[in-house]
Amino acid sequence: MNPNRGKSKAPDRRASAPLPSKRTLEKELSKGATGEHLKSVFQVEEEQDEEDSQRLIMNFGPQHPATHGTLRNIFTIEGETIVEADVEIGFLHTGFEKLAEHMTYQQWVTVTDRMNYLSAINNNVGYAVAVEELLGIEVPPRCQALRVIMSELSRIGDHVLCVGLQAMDLGAFSVMLWAFEKREMVYDIIEAVCGARLTTSWTRVGGIMRDVPPNFADEVYRFLELFPPLHAEIHYMLKTNRIFKDRVQGVGVVDTETALSWGLSGPIGRASGVDLDVRRDKPYLGYDQYNFEVPIQDSGDSWARYLQRMDEIEQSLEIIRQAMATLPSGPVVHEDFKTSLPKKQAVYTDMESLIHHFKLVMLGHGIRPEEGASIYSSTEAPCGELGFFVVSDGSDTPLRIRIRPPSFYNYAIFPRLVEGGMISDSVAILSSFHVIAGELDR
Amino acid sequence: MSDDTPPPETPPGDASPSNQQPAPHPVRAALPPLIESRILDEVTHGGQTWFIVRTPDQRAILEHLRFEQNFEFLKDITAIDFLGRDTIERFQVVYVLYRIPDKLNIRLHAWLPEEVESVPSVVDLWDSARWSERETHDMFGIVFDGNPDLRRLLMPEDFPAFPLLKDYPLKGRGERRQFPLVRPRGNEMVEDAPLPYPVSIGRGMHTPEYVEEVQRESKPRKK
């Protein structure tokens, strides 16, 4: 590899210049130094220079194909070894939390799907669950089941894409193409359900946008039929691949103690043996009705994170199967229209619904949780635990919404992991962490 | 908020109905009495409990929770700005803790006066506090004493304000105009004149003199 590749021309704040010789000389001469002493001063300086000249500051990102997002990693390298690593984030910082203080509870749903744009449904659901917990309302069973099915579909799409990109970064390009093809099936269903592929804005506080189309069940069953063989194909391609295994096994090892302390959650935490899953520990949306396992690995390296995602896809398929078999019928929006939007058709034809709609949508009316109430609500997103801390001041806009983004905590440990390793290992680690920049910076 | 509310002795969490405290929370009961007496209030809402303390006291409680009560997972650190509201202090620093064996969530809200701007850091207890404290510092200007790396995280290093404060306007104060524009010219990076500021974005939040000055500056140059 060309050592100058990726080398930045822009001045870097960490590139502190070595001691200037001329100034040192003048300083020493002014002190009255002569002969041997001066020689020793220059000796030290030369050694310093030599050490510094072997080091190179390399910017890995923000526009590097292997970062899969706008992340800047600043590596100080000696040859191919990373001796010091630092990261700089915030390139996609959009002030979502500030925006929340100026929008109503219903309006902010659209902002949540800009966070993790690969699994927007999970963000929508997480936010809706948080506000519903704050208001103390429970959505109807059909809405719960549909949210579970869509979340799990979205999780499968996210995991399969991550596996594909992990393989692509390590040279297995065809796996990425296969993964994209499989993910397309998920997006077809999402598009059929809510009309958008990425920025879904599917949930509402107290329910969902509208009921699913009539062919929804057929599409999901078709997916359940077609996806497992393709999943097995990808798994077979990678788990028997000597090159892939050599690149990921024993790379980026995080032990359980470290993972807990750094707050790693989701597939990355569970690959390190942190036995945490919000779906099982604090069941929301009726996850306790479904019979599923929480897979866990103990080696904590990139290989374990790959295996973890593949295992979780199987469990998600299992949850979808159970949820589809027991999908109840009925309304999809909470009955109390003081907090949830009535149907559009009813708004046009029914006076009562029109009043409710008006009161909810007009600024200054809207949903009003009780003053001083606050809740930290968490759901299991594909990257890890997605938390929303919502504080109400009794008005229709929240006093504060804090997002606990899983990628943020997962990425914080990344500089520690790559230090002492090779540049190529950093690619293997970063791709297994699956950091979404939109969620990281918010 | 309204001015006829009772004197600001009680925190806003008191609005919660379950404030009679029939029995203290098990986590609170397990605290040593010297530390437990520092807790101002205990509030429960929606099945979640949080304790309210004043600022330097949370360090002792968090240490006890970490080492004696085995809360090994710090989920989040953040802050709330209560500017213009009837509260005893302006800021609250919030810690969200989790205990894995019994799946218990606990929050600690620490009041922080506006004039005191430093809070004891907890990076020695949980490593996950490193970035969350950095972000809280970045957004609110709160200094965490003992955090070894308290640089700005999401905002640029030379950003002059703290954007999540309630007195910071949603559309900013025109900081983007202040950034020097650096362009490559030949082999060098040359600092350019700042971009003309689009006045329509800033209208309504600047003084008329300022808008006038900006309009004067952003007139098209004659060729």
Interface residues (C-beta under 8 A of the other chain):
Chain A: K9 A10 P11 R13 I89 G90 H93 G95 E97 K98 L99 E101 H102 E133 L134 G136 T258 L260 S261 W262 G263 D275 L276 D281 K282 E370 E371 G372 A373 S374 I375 Y376 S378 E385 G387 F389 V391 D393 L399 R400 R402 R404 F408 Y409 A412 I413 D441 R442
Chain B: M1 P11 P12 G13 D14 A15 S16 V43 H45 G46 Q48 W50 E72 F73 L74 K75 D76 T78 I80 D81 F82 R85 V94 V96 I100 K103 N105 R107 W126 D127 S128 R130 W131 S132 E135 M139 R152 L153 L154 M155 P156 E157 P163 L164 K166 L170 P184 M189
